[in-house]
């Protein structure tokens, strides 16, 4: 974090806006390709689209545009920074803590926020996010006794893929499904 008063800025924005479930500094307007449920499933079908960054010191290689103004509404946020509302996490509101390990927890948390009636935002912040370093440089997978790719694949499919499937809207589990987009 390079911005002076970054904590005060976050508090000001979050107390000014109504109904924010999750906030952060890098996110996307959409999640899931239009053919997300085409088989055979490929990991790319659950990609983020229309990436937005509030981090002015983030490498352009991630394919994003800068946030317009102090904040912008998004569908999902990157796990780099997830500022989660306590109201949203209240155990009585239906938040599902059965999150996949290491991958997709950020997307899952953000979609749950929207599913429960909250909004997600990217906040403009003078900060640095290199991106992907934990996944590339650490042996976080060792305790799972699986390869990083296997854990990544299992977080996508079947868990996340099935959780946000349109059938869960029809069966009353969710109000939203993939693909999902926010204007």
JOQUIKA-V343942 format. One record per backbone hydrogen bond with DSSP energy under -0.5 kcal/mol. CO is the residue of the C=O (numbers start at 1). NH is the residue of the N-H. If there is no record, write none. Layout:
co = (CO CO)
nh = (NH NH)
This chain:
co = (3 5 6 7 8 9 10 11 12 13 19 19 21 22 23 24 25 25 26 27 28 28 29 30 31 31 33 35 42 43 44 45 47 49 49 50 51 52 53 54 54 55 59 60 65 67 70 72 74 76 78 81 82 83 85 86 87 90 90 95 97 101 104 105 106 107 108 109 110 111 112 113 114 119 119 120 121 122 125 125 126 126 127 129 132 133 134 139 141 141 141 142 147 148 149 150 151 152 153 154 155 156 158 159 160 162 164 165 166 166 167 168 168 169 180)
nh = (6 9 10 11 12 13 14 15 16 17 21 119 85 121 83 123 54 55 78 52 75 76 182 49 179 180 36 38 45 46 47 33 32 29 30 29 65 27 67 56 125 58 62 63 53 69 124 122 120 28 81 83 84 23 89 90 90 93 95 97 99 103 108 109 110 111 112 113 114 115 116 118 117 21 22 74 24 72 56 127 2 3 57 59 136 137 138 142 144 145 146 145 151 152 153 154 155 156 157 159 160 161 162 163 164 165 178 168 169 170 171 173 174 172 31)
